[in-house]
């Protein structure tokens, strides 16, 4: 697990459990999306399944890379497994008989046509039953252990979570279940109380930059700097922004925000924002078989809000650094327009939750942004 970037505390806890052989039967890896929870779960699972774990020079217990289990997982590192297929949540191991990844995408392989044809909004109970509840009772085929990773565990409905509860209460020996989630609050209290919770945190800007250095993408400095601001410490968020060309959104929307501060109203911006969101959602559904257009719209809307919020945070930080502490009223007046822009994004999120037409929501967002930013005296703040 030494390759996990920026999660020193989480990896340290897991390494301690391995060294002391005080392993828990169930874990919850929780934290923001895209910070390495799933990657860590796979690497931890590889060590649990390894027949001859070794200790590297840094003192980390790692998979040996030589036993039958490690070979099936890809030389001891499940994150680099050659025997995986890609889903929108990450690679899902398909070769190892004792390494199971439960995702909503498994519905596509159901024998039941009604399950296969569902939009992928949740993890069906039938998938949980066939991918975890039934195989969890079987003996480990390679004789070492069994590992089950439930990705996006918050997508289990209460029925599914209650079905899982009995397994968490009475797990078979040498069986390990890892729930990966960025919305831990959506898991039942009874589920959380039976798992060891491991928190994952956003990476620093420096670590995000380091992660970018290891990527194959050719980026100019403006694109790179924007990605680091947009990332919120989540490399997975950067990968999504690169793959779906979100910098194009920033290049179109952010100059319009600055024009608002000078009193100019961008009449076509709402339509443009709605088009960006719709195009993203269509591409997402095309790239992810069985995905819901509604869910893709919500994802795209959240990303658009992230583009605007990242700019607003940058401007707030810039203004705050130049404010005079002795004059809080003047400082508040300077900060208020961009704070209002953040509030406008929150209002838009509430509107989307009530299924208001996307074009109407986008136009209303632009109107609220203009109302907040119009007349902001940017000349008082150096750009």
Secondary structure by P-SEA (a helix, b strand, c coil): ccccccaaaaaaaaaaaaaacccccbbbbcccccccaaaaaaaaaaaaaccbbbbccccccccccccaaaaaacccccccccccccccccccccccccbbbbccccccccccccccccccccccaaaaaaacccccccccccccbbbbbbcccccccaaaaaaaccccccccccbbbbbbbcccccccaaaaaacbbbbbbbbcaaaaaaaaaaccccccaaaaaaaaaaccccaaaaaaaaaacaaaaaaccaaaaaaaaacccccaaaaaaaaaaaaaaaaaaaacccccaaaaaaaaaaaaaaaaaaaaaaaaaaaaaacccccaaaaaaaaaaaaaaaaaaaaaaaaaaacccaaaaaaaaaaaaaaaccccccccccc
